């Protein structure tokens, strides 16, 4: 969603403050971006791949408070950031998104289970899922992520969970 012209200029100004050295100014900018909400998400997503750790951290922190599914791919990519704080905040943002993050996360886990960072973040995210009806689907994935050889067993468990979630989604659409 494109921001109106006035909002766009304000977002640009707030993003500059988010990248600055003044901690109080960054905090104010973060609050203002959260108040703007979805129109700010595109710029925040771009900032997740900025060269400066501070800006990536601030963008991830801000996205924890603006639940928008359009940020999921960038947040999943940020799970492998060099800065562990950025990784943690990206995971927290994905937790906030709940179900919207599950299928893309499981898809990523099937494709890149060799990443210890991704596996650790996936474990944290899946364990935090609150939906009771998903616990039985996610439990095997959590168990696989805790296995002594997770890069081999986690993709299989993630693929099974992915298929089950898709099947449930189709059933909901049909009303059965």
N, C-alpha and C positions, 0 to 999 in steps of 0.2 A: 504494500500500500504506500503510495507516494505521499509524502508530507506536504501540506499546503505551504506556499512560499514563505510565509512568516515563520512557520514551524521549522521549515528546512534551514533557514538562517539561524534560528535559535538552536537547533540541534547541532549545527556546525560549530557554533560558538561554545556550546556545552561540551562537545567532543574535544575541542581544543583545551578546555579547562580540565577535562578528564585526563589529558596527557601531561598536564603541568606538574610542577614540583610542589605546589602548595596543597597540602593534605586537606585542609578545610575547604578550599575551592573545589577540590575533586569530590569531596563528600557532598557539597551543595549541588554540583553538576550531576552527580549520580541520582540524587533525590529528584532533581528537576527532570532528568531523562525518564525516571520511573513514572513521574506524574504525566509526562507526555505519552508514555506507553508505546503501543505498537508502531506509530510512525517513526520512532527512534530505532527500532530493531534492525533495520537494514544497515545503518551506520555502525551499530554495536557489533553486528555480525562481521562486518569488514574489519573492525578493530581487533577482533579475535586473532587475526593473522598479522597484526602490526609488528614491526621489528622491535618495539620497546616492550619489555615485560610489564612495566607499570600500566601501559594502556591496555594490554591484553588482560591483565588482572582486573582492572577497573571495568572493562567491557563485560567480562565474565560475571563479576560481582553484580553489575547492573542487570544482567539478563536473568539472574536468580529471582529477580522481583518483577520481571515482565514475561509471564508465561506466553510464549508465542511459538507454535509448532514450526514456523518457517526458520527458526534458529537451530532446529535439531541437527541438521548435517554439520553446521559449523561447530556446534557444541560437542558433537561426537569427535570431530577432528581435534578439538582442543583438549580432549582427554589424553592426548599424547604430547602436549606442550612440554617444553624443556623445564618450565617453571611448575613445580608441584602445586603451588597455590592456584594457578590458573586451571590445572587439571581438576583439583578438588572443587573449585567453584563451578566449572563446567558440569561436573557430575551433579552438584547440588541443583543447578538449573535444570538438568535433565530429570532429576527426581521431582522437581516442582511441576514439570510437564506431565508426569505420570504416564498414562497409557500412550500418549502421543510419542513418547520416546522409545517405547519398547520394541516395536518392529524394526525401526532403523538400527537400534542398538544391537539387537540379536543378529540382524543381517551383517553388521560390521564384525561382530564376534565370529560369525561363520567364515568370513573372508580373511580376518587378520588376527587369529587367535594366538599367533606367535608373539604378540606384543604384551609384555608383562604389565605395562602401564594400562593398556586397554582392559586386560583381564581384571586387574585390581579395581579399576573404576566401575566396570560392569558388575562386579560382585557387590560393590557398595550401592549402586543404583538399583539393582534387582532386589537386594535385601530390604531396601527402603520402600518398595512398592507396598501400598496399603490395601489394595483391592484383594479381599479374601478369595474371591473366585479365581484369581490368578496364581495364588500360592502353589497349587498343585502343578501348574504349568511351569512355573519358574523354579521350583525346588530342585528338579534334576540339573538345571543349568548351574544353580548355586553349588550343588554338590560337585559337579564337574569342574567348576572353577577352583574348588578346594582340593581337587584330586592331585596326586603327586606328579601327574603328567598332564596338566590342564590344556596345553596347546594341542594335544591329540584328542582328548575326550570332550572338551568344551564346544568345539564346532558342531559335533554330532548332536549334543544336547540342545544347543542353540537352534540348530536346524529343526529338530523335533518340536521345540517350543514355538518356533516361528510358524510351522505348519499348523499347530494347534490353535494359535492365535488367529491365523488367517481363516481357519475353519469356523471358529467362533464368530468372527466378524461377518462372514458370509451368512451364517445362521441368523445373526441379529438383523441383517439387512432383509432377509426373507421373512423375518418375524416368527421364526420357529425356535 
